[in-house]
Amino acid sequence: MTPLPPHQLPVTVRMFTQRFSSTPLGARLARNLAATQLHAWGIPYRTALSDTATLIVAELAANAVTHGRVPGRDFELRLIHAPHIHLHIEVSDTRAERRPPAPGETPAPSPLTDTGRGLLLVDALADRWEVVDRVSRGVALPGKTVRAELDIPPAD
């Protein structure tokens, strides 16, 4: 077997998928399990990457519960970690209507409003994000998925 050049690291892609009840408790559990899973993958608690990813999960899960909730239907969190490359975050819900605005099109809320800043945070923190139709194993499902990616800087 030929060794990899020094600038090319081997990659093992890790994936975590879990469904949660579309309740505030489900959103908190998604945030906490995301932080725990990242820690298990070697992204320690309270590091910049962990805190940023956990905040994005919290905002997307809160949006799924608040705006994407369909009674009796869960929302899904998926994390995909490609070490030294990126961390991919997906939150899917089952409501097809009420799609969020596209990246860069999120309107600023009134300064006196207590809500409406979640996607602005995602827009500011994620290296890339988008809203797509919900698909599982190549089959279109009702609902939408919000995807966000964080680039992982190379280790020094």
Backbone as a chain_set.jsonl record, in Angstrom:
{"seq": "MTPLPPHQLPVTVRMFTQRFSSTPLGARLARNLAATQLHAWGIPYRTALSDTATLIVAELAANAVTHGRVPGRDFELRLIHAPHIHLHIEVSDTRAERRPPAPGETPAPSPLTDTGRGLLLVDALADRWEVVDRVSRGVALPGKTVRAELDIPPAD", "coords": {"N": [[0.845, -1.173, 0.0], [0.583, 2.161, -0.877], [1.888, 4.897, 0.882], [0.067, 7.792, 2.082], [0.492, 11.097, 0.794], [2.126, 13.669, 2.782], [0.445, 15.93, 3.094], [-2.1, 14.972, 2.765], [-4.56, 13.662, 4.584], [-5.928, 10.624, 5.978], [-9.437, 9.906, 5.81], [-12.216, 9.26, 7.781], [-15.524, 9.141, 7.645], [-18.001, 10.098, 9.861], [-21.294, 9.478, 11.119], [-24.28, 10.604, 12.642], [-27.601, 10.093, 13.452], [-30.773, 11.005, 14.589], [-34.128, 10.955, 15.718], [-36.445, 13.271, 17.143], [-38.987, 14.329, 19.463], [-41.326, 16.792, 18.465], [-41.131, 19.09, 20.292], [-40.384, 21.58, 22.835], [-38.739, 20.253, 24.704], [-37.722, 18.173, 23.125], [-36.163, 19.688, 21.336], [-34.209, 20.748, 23.083], [-33.028, 18.362, 23.914], [-31.946, 17.485, 21.472], [-29.963, 19.439, 21.042], [-28.296, 18.939, 23.305], [-27.555, 16.225, 22.899], [-26.21, 16.496, 20.486], [-23.928, 17.984, 21.261], [-22.77, 16.086, 22.971], [-22.287, 13.97, 21.176], [-20.467, 15.176, 19.4], [-18.339, 15.576, 21.146], [-17.681, 12.915, 21.665], [-16.662, 12.284, 19.188], [-14.266, 13.551, 19.233], [-14.314, 16.3, 19.253], [-14.036, 18.483, 21.506], [-16.106, 19.472, 24.336], [-17.021, 22.886, 24.805], [-15.197, 23.997, 23.017], [-14.432, 26.152, 20.235], [-15.483, 25.107, 17.798], [-17.262, 23.116, 18.725], [-19.044, 24.663, 20.323], [-20.088, 26.426, 18.374], [-21.286, 24.645, 16.522], [-23.158, 23.42, 18.22], [-24.777, 25.595, 18.879], [-25.867, 26.174, 16.356], [-27.31, 23.778, 15.907], [-29.134, 24.03, 18.04], [-30.603, 26.33, 17.266], [-31.696, 25.548, 14.765], [-33.167, 23.288, 15.547], [-34.975, 24.462, 17.334], [-36.371, 26.065, 15.519], [-37.515, 24.035, 13.927], [-39.269, 22.909, 15.749], [-40.868, 25.079, 16.425], [-41.761, 26.308, 13.985], [-41.945, 24.269, 12.087], [-43.438, 22.223, 13.042], [-45.605, 19.468, 12.965], [-48.417, 18.089, 14.316], [-47.893, 15.092, 16.103], [-45.752, 14.278, 14.571], [-42.241, 13.792, 14.287], [-39.066, 15.586, 14.438], [-35.901, 15.48, 12.73], [-32.474, 15.082, 13.43], [-29.328, 15.221, 11.926], [-25.922, 14.599, 11.939], [-22.875, 14.898, 10.296], [-19.598, 14.085, 10.201], [-16.619, 14.826, 8.823], [-13.504, 14.398, 9.495], [-11.0, 16.94, 9.725], [-12.025, 18.236, 7.539], [-14.952, 19.016, 7.233], [-17.94, 19.753, 9.177], [-21.135, 18.668, 9.002], [-24.45, 19.627, 9.351], [-27.806, 18.727, 9.7], [-31.229, 19.448, 9.936], [-34.389, 18.178, 9.84], [-37.848, 18.617, 9.165], [-41.416, 17.93, 9.056], [-43.161, 19.705, 7.841], [-44.185, 21.083, 4.905], [-44.978, 23.557, 3.85], [-44.394, 27.041, 4.693], [-41.625, 27.549, 4.363], [-38.324, 28.458, 5.322], [-36.554, 31.57, 4.661], [-34.082, 31.905, 2.025], [-30.449, 31.567, 2.3], [-28.883, 34.619, 3.205], [-31.161, 36.068, 2.679], [-32.68, 36.444, 4.89], [-34.867, 38.327, 6.765], [-34.211, 41.127, 8.887], [-35.223, 41.194, 12.258], [-37.524, 43.25, 14.138], [-36.063, 45.549, 16.442], [-37.225, 45.405, 18.963], [-38.395, 42.956, 19.164], [-38.614, 39.657, 20.507], [-38.019, 37.333, 19.175], [-36.986, 35.651, 16.083], [-34.327, 35.686, 15.291], [-32.867, 33.426, 14.849], [-32.175, 32.182, 12.282], [-30.613, 34.23, 11.331], [-28.425, 34.012, 13.032], [-27.52, 31.451, 12.254], [-26.866, 32.043, 9.62], [-24.748, 33.803, 10.069], [-22.896, 32.204, 11.428], [-22.475, 29.697, 10.126], [-20.487, 28.23, 7.537], [-21.618, 27.58, 5.153], [-25.042, 27.283, 4.201], [-28.326, 25.947, 3.552], [-31.713, 25.475, 2.36], [-33.545, 22.653, 1.646], [-35.624, 20.263, -0.143], [-37.091, 17.607, 1.715], [-35.62, 14.463, 1.813], [-35.274, 10.953, 1.882], [-33.218, 8.259, 1.612], [-33.248, 8.545, -1.165], [-35.92, 8.964, -1.7], [-38.556, 11.238, -2.023], [-39.934, 13.041, 0.638], [-42.604, 14.414, 2.682], [-42.028, 17.749, 3.716], [-39.112, 19.627, 4.829], [-35.546, 20.203, 4.782], [-33.038, 21.742, 6.604], [-29.802, 22.548, 5.989], [-26.536, 22.93, 7.253], [-23.099, 23.821, 7.121], [-19.921, 23.577, 8.634], [-16.661, 24.499, 8.193], [-13.706, 22.753, 8.993], [-10.859, 23.882, 10.403], [-7.473, 23.217, 9.375], [-5.339, 21.233, 11.465], [-2.709, 22.544, 13.456]], "CA": [[0.0, 0.0, 0.0], [1.356, 3.391, -0.977], [1.505, 5.854, 1.934], [-0.503, 9.06, 1.634], [1.387, 12.25, 0.908], [1.963, 14.282, 4.099], [-0.633, 16.912, 3.126], [-3.37, 14.3, 2.563], [-4.864, 12.83, 5.728], [-7.02, 9.681, 5.755], [-10.706, 10.419, 6.307], [-13.295, 8.362, 8.144], [-16.701, 9.966, 7.832], [-18.859, 9.608, 10.932], [-22.641, 10.001, 10.989], [-25.212, 10.434, 13.763], [-28.963, 10.466, 13.086], [-31.73, 10.724, 15.665], [-35.404, 11.678, 15.675], [-36.848, 13.851, 18.417], [-40.351, 14.842, 19.483], [-41.399, 18.208, 18.069], [-41.467, 19.828, 21.502], [-39.199, 22.255, 23.364], [-37.867, 19.245, 25.305], [-37.026, 17.516, 22.024], [-35.134, 20.61, 20.821], [-33.108, 20.783, 24.065], [-32.349, 17.066, 23.852], [-31.146, 17.483, 20.235], [-28.774, 20.262, 21.312], [-27.423, 18.246, 24.26], [-26.989, 15.025, 22.267], [-25.235, 16.937, 19.475], [-22.684, 18.3, 21.972], [-22.209, 14.823, 23.456], [-21.764, 13.219, 20.026], [-19.258, 15.852, 18.929], [-17.282, 15.265, 22.118], [-17.284, 11.516, 21.418], [-15.899, 12.277, 17.944], [-13.004, 14.267, 19.404], [-14.519, 17.75, 19.228], [-14.343, 18.628, 22.934], [-17.031, 20.478, 24.848], [-16.538, 24.246, 25.048], [-14.279, 24.505, 22.006], [-15.145, 27.023, 19.295], [-16.244, 24.296, 16.858], [-18.37, 22.495, 19.456], [-20.02, 25.688, 20.697], [-20.738, 26.923, 17.168], [-22.166, 23.588, 16.006], [-24.253, 23.232, 19.167], [-25.679, 26.731, 18.723], [-26.599, 25.98, 15.099], [-28.29, 22.721, 16.156], [-30.174, 24.584, 18.904], [-31.453, 27.246, 16.494], [-32.455, 24.799, 13.759], [-34.135, 22.448, 16.258], [-36.03, 25.362, 17.823], [-37.191, 26.417, 14.353], [-38.294, 22.859, 13.534], [-40.322, 22.74, 16.747], [-41.746, 26.255, 16.419], [-42.344, 26.613, 12.675], [-42.088, 23.088, 11.248], [-44.134, 21.171, 13.788], [-46.864, 18.867, 12.561], [-48.76, 17.244, 15.47], [-47.651, 13.651, 15.962], [-44.574, 14.015, 13.73], [-40.958, 14.157, 14.882], [-38.061, 16.194, 13.572], [-34.704, 14.641, 12.686], [-31.149, 15.701, 13.431], [-28.255, 14.406, 11.347], [-24.583, 15.187, 11.977], [-21.897, 14.164, 9.497], [-18.281, 14.639, 10.535], [-15.471, 14.407, 8.018], [-12.4, 15.044, 10.209], [-10.072, 17.81, 8.99], [-12.673, 18.799, 6.351], [-16.137, 19.79, 7.615], [-19.01, 19.197, 9.993], [-22.386, 18.886, 8.279], [-25.585, 19.572, 10.273], [-29.099, 18.762, 9.031], [-32.436, 19.299, 10.735], [-35.523, 17.984, 8.939], [-39.178, 18.542, 9.763], [-42.393, 17.384, 8.112], [-44.037, 20.737, 7.303], [-43.687, 21.503, 3.59], [-45.19, 24.999, 3.692], [-43.659, 27.895, 5.632], [-40.182, 27.373, 4.213], [-37.559, 29.636, 5.721], [-35.908, 32.265, 3.542], [-32.783, 31.39, 1.582], [-29.312, 32.267, 2.901], [-28.714, 35.993, 2.787], [-32.457, 36.712, 2.481], [-33.394, 36.466, 6.169], [-35.107, 39.72, 7.162], [-33.845, 41.492, 10.259], [-36.421, 41.435, 13.069], [-37.617, 44.528, 14.847], [-35.186, 45.534, 17.618], [-37.994, 45.143, 20.177], [-38.932, 41.599, 19.095], [-37.825, 38.654, 21.227], [-37.77, 36.172, 18.32], [-36.672, 35.953, 14.688], [-32.893, 35.858, 15.045], [-32.224, 32.121, 14.715], [-31.523, 32.002, 10.985], [-29.541, 35.227, 11.23], [-27.263, 33.399, 13.689], [-27.032, 30.379, 11.375], [-26.236, 32.716, 8.478], [-23.481, 34.392, 10.516], [-21.965, 31.207, 11.971], [-22.193, 28.591, 9.205], [-19.73, 28.564, 6.327], [-22.612, 27.424, 4.099], [-26.292, 26.669, 4.621], [-29.362, 25.955, 2.529], [-32.977, 24.794, 2.64], [-33.828, 21.733, 0.544], [-36.725, 19.335, 0.091], [-36.737, 16.465, 2.569], [-35.443, 13.226, 1.053], [-34.669, 9.863, 2.641], [-32.853, 7.124, 0.751], [-33.626, 8.839, -2.535], [-37.366, 9.116, -1.831], [-39.045, 12.528, -1.542], [-40.854, 12.975, 1.765], [-43.135, 15.74, 2.992], [-41.212, 18.543, 4.633], [-37.907, 20.309, 4.366], [-34.32, 20.01, 5.54], [-32.111, 22.869, 6.633], [-28.434, 22.033, 6.101], [-25.489, 23.917, 7.545], [-21.754, 23.242, 7.177], [-18.816, 24.292, 9.259], [-15.347, 24.024, 7.778], [-12.809, 22.464, 10.099], [-9.528, 24.348, 10.025], [-6.443, 22.192, 9.544], [-4.597, 21.267, 12.731], [-1.351, 23.097, 13.343]], "C": [[0.889, 1.234, 0.0], [0.932, 4.355, 0.129], [0.957, 7.142, 1.328], [0.547, 10.159, 1.706], [1.128, 12.959, 2.237], [0.814, 15.285, 4.197], [-2.015, 16.279, 3.003], [-3.611, 13.324, 3.704], [-5.963, 11.825, 5.389], [-8.301, 10.219, 6.402], [-11.655, 9.266, 6.597], [-14.491, 9.241, 8.439], [-17.589, 9.304, 8.876], [-20.232, 10.249, 10.773], [-23.462, 9.649, 12.22], [-26.57, 10.916, 13.287], [-29.892, 10.079, 14.221], [-32.985, 11.552, 15.426], [-35.772, 12.125, 17.08], [-38.298, 14.313, 18.326], [-40.321, 16.336, 19.161], [-41.928, 19.046, 19.231], [-40.225, 20.595, 21.949], [-38.227, 21.274, 24.034], [-37.073, 18.503, 24.228], [-35.915, 18.38, 21.451], [-33.944, 20.683, 21.776], [-32.316, 19.48, 24.03], [-31.476, 16.976, 22.61], [-29.853, 18.266, 20.44], [-27.793, 19.521, 22.223], [-26.787, 16.996, 23.655], [-25.989, 15.385, 21.179], [-23.9, 17.242, 20.147], [-21.998, 17.035, 22.467], [-21.594, 14.025, 22.31], [-20.491, 13.854, 19.485], [-18.084, 15.566, 19.851], [-16.766, 13.837, 21.902], [-16.447, 11.39, 20.146], [-14.594, 13.052, 18.053], [-13.106, 15.77, 19.243], [-14.975, 18.112, 20.643], [-15.384, 19.699, 23.24], [-16.297, 21.809, 25.004], [-15.401, 24.69, 24.134], [-15.099, 25.337, 21.021], [-16.013, 26.204, 18.338], [-17.449, 23.662, 17.536], [-19.445, 23.524, 19.79], [-20.784, 26.213, 19.479], [-21.721, 25.897, 16.618], [-23.374, 23.396, 16.914], [-25.257, 24.378, 19.071], [-26.497, 26.606, 17.435], [-27.655, 24.903, 15.268], [-29.444, 23.267, 16.988], [-31.137, 25.473, 18.118], [-32.3, 26.498, 15.471], [-33.498, 23.897, 14.406], [-35.289, 23.299, 16.793], [-36.945, 25.784, 16.676], [-38.063, 25.249, 13.909], [-39.475, 22.663, 14.47], [-41.339, 23.874, 16.655], [-42.479, 26.428, 15.097], [-42.614, 25.375, 11.821], [-42.874, 21.965, 11.882], [-45.437, 20.771, 13.104], [-47.226, 17.921, 13.703], [-48.573, 15.753, 15.175], [-46.445, 13.29, 15.117], [-43.32, 14.527, 14.412], [-40.146, 15.016, 13.917], [-36.799, 15.349, 13.695], [-33.449, 15.501, 12.651], [-30.171, 14.72, 12.816], [-26.965, 15.209, 11.414], [-23.672, 14.301, 11.146], [-20.557, 14.848, 9.704], [-17.223, 14.008, 9.636], [-14.26, 15.1, 8.643], [-11.463, 15.795, 9.265], [-10.712, 18.466, 7.77], [-13.865, 19.667, 6.76], [-17.033, 19.018, 8.57], [-20.307, 19.628, 9.333], [-23.53, 18.677, 9.265], [-26.858, 19.646, 9.446], [-30.201, 18.636, 10.066], [-33.603, 19.256, 9.753], [-36.82, 17.979, 9.737], [-40.166, 18.142, 8.675], [-43.363, 18.425, 7.551], [-43.444, 21.257, 5.997], [-43.872, 23.0, 3.364], [-44.392, 25.742, 4.755], [-42.155, 27.638, 5.569], [-39.457, 28.63, 4.655], [-36.94, 30.313, 4.503], [-34.553, 31.641, 3.217], [-31.658, 32.141, 2.297], [-29.147, 33.67, 2.324], [-30.009, 36.754, 2.599], [-33.269, 36.804, 3.769], [-33.606, 37.912, 6.595], [-34.702, 39.956, 8.615], [-35.123, 41.748, 11.049], [-36.397, 42.841, 13.671], [-36.728, 44.467, 16.087], [-35.92, 45.192, 18.913], [-38.586, 43.738, 20.226], [-38.005, 40.62, 19.802], [-37.445, 37.463, 20.358], [-37.314, 36.629, 16.939], [-35.207, 36.109, 14.367], [-32.158, 34.548, 14.781], [-31.494, 31.929, 13.402], [-30.464, 33.064, 10.722], [-28.273, 34.709, 11.894], [-26.661, 32.3, 12.819], [-26.291, 30.994, 10.196], [-24.867, 33.28, 8.852], [-22.448, 33.336, 10.895], [-21.561, 30.12, 10.983], [-21.361, 29.086, 8.02], [-20.629, 28.477, 5.095], [-23.891, 26.905, 4.747], [-27.313, 26.812, 3.511], [-30.613, 25.26, 3.048], [-33.299, 23.949, 1.422], [-35.063, 20.899, 0.882], [-36.223, 18.155, 0.91], [-36.728, 15.192, 1.722], [-34.816, 12.189, 1.981], [-34.459, 8.68, 1.717], [-33.355, 7.315, -0.679], [-35.113, 9.037, -2.761], [-37.782, 10.464, -1.252], [-40.074, 12.299, -0.444], [-41.451, 14.352, 1.996], [-42.212, 16.473, 3.952], [-39.996, 19.145, 3.973], [-36.744, 19.958, 5.279], [-33.513, 21.295, 5.456], [-30.737, 22.282, 6.9], [-27.482, 23.183, 6.39], [-24.158, 23.178, 7.588], [-20.792, 24.187, 7.843], [-17.528, 23.687, 8.749], [-14.502, 23.803, 9.025], [-11.414, 22.908, 9.696], [-8.496, 23.244, 10.227], [-5.729, 22.366, 10.878], [-3.201, 21.819, 12.488], [-0.311, 22.045, 13.642]], "O": [[1.833, 1.334, 0.785], [-0.261, 4.605, 0.3], [1.325, 7.534, 0.221], [1.401, 10.145, 2.593], [0.024, 12.865, 2.773], [0.26, 15.472, 5.281], [-3.017, 16.985, 3.126], [-2.955, 12.286, 3.791], [-6.847, 12.137, 4.592], [-8.247, 10.907, 7.421], [-11.867, 8.399, 5.749], [-14.467, 10.014, 9.398], [-17.892, 8.114, 8.792], [-20.345, 11.401, 10.354], [-23.357, 8.551, 12.766], [-26.686, 12.028, 12.772], [-29.816, 8.97, 14.752], [-32.914, 12.7, 14.989], [-35.459, 11.46, 18.068], [-38.783, 14.648, 17.245], [-39.392, 17.047, 19.547], [-43.012, 19.626, 19.164], [-39.122, 20.295, 21.491], [-37.013, 21.452, 23.936], [-35.884, 18.239, 24.404], [-34.844, 17.874, 21.116], [-32.796, 20.68, 21.334], [-31.087, 19.488, 24.107], [-30.369, 16.443, 22.68], [-28.776, 17.809, 20.056], [-26.595, 19.481, 21.942], [-25.604, 16.736, 23.877], [-25.019, 14.657, 20.967], [-22.853, 16.812, 19.664], [-20.774, 16.923, 22.39], [-20.506, 13.466, 22.453], [-19.54, 13.149, 19.147], [-16.965, 15.341, 19.391], [-15.561, 13.59, 21.953], [-15.614, 10.49, 20.037], [-13.882, 13.196, 17.059], [-12.087, 16.448, 19.111], [-16.168, 18.054, 20.944], [-15.526, 20.685, 22.517], [-15.103, 21.843, 25.298], [-14.709, 25.661, 24.442], [-16.325, 25.231, 20.984], [-17.163, 26.567, 18.09], [-18.546, 23.67, 16.977], [-20.63, 23.278, 19.564], [-21.995, 26.421, 19.551], [-22.857, 26.236, 16.285], [-24.493, 23.226, 16.429], [-26.463, 24.152, 19.171], [-27.692, 26.903, 17.431], [-28.789, 25.083, 14.823], [-30.606, 23.001, 16.682], [-32.352, 25.376, 18.289], [-33.489, 26.781, 15.324], [-34.599, 23.75, 13.876], [-36.449, 22.895, 16.711], [-38.162, 25.853, 16.848], [-39.225, 25.446, 13.553], [-40.564, 22.292, 14.031], [-42.54, 23.645, 16.793], [-43.686, 26.669, 15.085], [-43.442, 25.434, 10.912], [-42.968, 20.873, 11.321], [-46.249, 21.612, 12.72], [-46.437, 17.037, 14.037], [-49.026, 15.235, 14.155], [-46.14, 12.109, 14.959], [-43.339, 15.582, 15.046], [-40.489, 15.155, 12.743], [-36.645, 14.591, 14.652], [-33.376, 16.505, 11.942], [-30.18, 13.533, 13.141], [-26.923, 16.365, 10.994], [-23.702, 13.078, 11.283], [-20.399, 16.035, 9.419], [-16.974, 12.804, 9.695], [-14.01, 16.27, 8.355], [-11.177, 15.341, 8.157], [-10.031, 19.18, 7.033], [-13.813, 20.893, 6.653], [-16.901, 17.806, 8.744], [-20.544, 20.819, 9.131], [-23.575, 17.653, 9.946], [-26.992, 20.518, 8.588], [-30.115, 17.807, 10.973], [-33.788, 20.165, 8.944], [-36.892, 17.42, 10.831], [-39.796, 18.027, 7.506], [-44.304, 18.058, 6.847], [-42.341, 21.802, 5.981], [-43.018, 23.644, 2.753], [-43.78, 25.118, 5.623], [-41.494, 27.525, 6.601], [-39.917, 29.742, 4.394], [-36.818, 29.703, 3.441], [-33.963, 30.939, 4.038], [-31.88, 33.224, 2.839], [-29.256, 33.878, 1.115], [-29.981, 37.965, 2.379], [-34.433, 37.203, 3.734], [-32.638, 38.652, 6.769], [-34.842, 39.072, 9.46], [-36.016, 42.445, 10.567], [-35.365, 43.51, 13.696], [-36.65, 43.417, 16.725], [-35.294, 44.733, 19.868], [-39.213, 43.365, 21.218], [-36.782, 40.727, 19.716], [-36.617, 36.651, 20.771], [-37.258, 37.825, 16.653], [-34.857, 36.605, 13.296], [-30.956, 34.555, 14.516], [-30.321, 31.555, 13.394], [-29.52, 32.824, 9.97], [-27.172, 34.932, 11.392], [-25.443, 32.222, 12.663], [-25.218, 30.526, 9.816], [-23.935, 33.24, 8.049], [-21.251, 33.548, 10.705], [-20.417, 29.666, 11.002], [-21.518, 30.218, 7.564], [-20.433, 29.202, 4.12], [-23.833, 26.169, 5.733], [-27.193, 27.676, 2.642], [-30.572, 24.547, 4.051], [-33.328, 24.451, 0.298], [-35.491, 20.837, 2.035], [-35.063, 17.759, 0.8], [-37.689, 14.887, 1.016], [-33.93, 12.512, 2.772], [-35.403, 8.166, 1.116], [-33.824, 6.373, -1.318], [-35.536, 9.258, -3.895], [-37.412, 10.8, -0.127], [-40.972, 11.468, -0.581], [-40.883, 15.354, 1.563], [-41.68, 15.88, 4.89], [-39.863, 19.173, 2.75], [-36.932, 19.482, 6.398], [-33.328, 21.862, 4.379], [-30.525, 21.604, 7.906], [-27.616, 24.273, 5.834], [-24.096, 22.035, 8.041], [-20.83, 25.403, 7.656], [-17.326, 22.478, 8.862], [-14.574, 24.569, 9.986], [-10.842, 22.37, 8.748], [-8.624, 22.43, 11.141], [-5.538, 23.482, 11.361], [-2.596, 21.585, 11.441], [0.886, 22.329, 13.595]]}, "num_chains": 1, "name": "protein.A"}
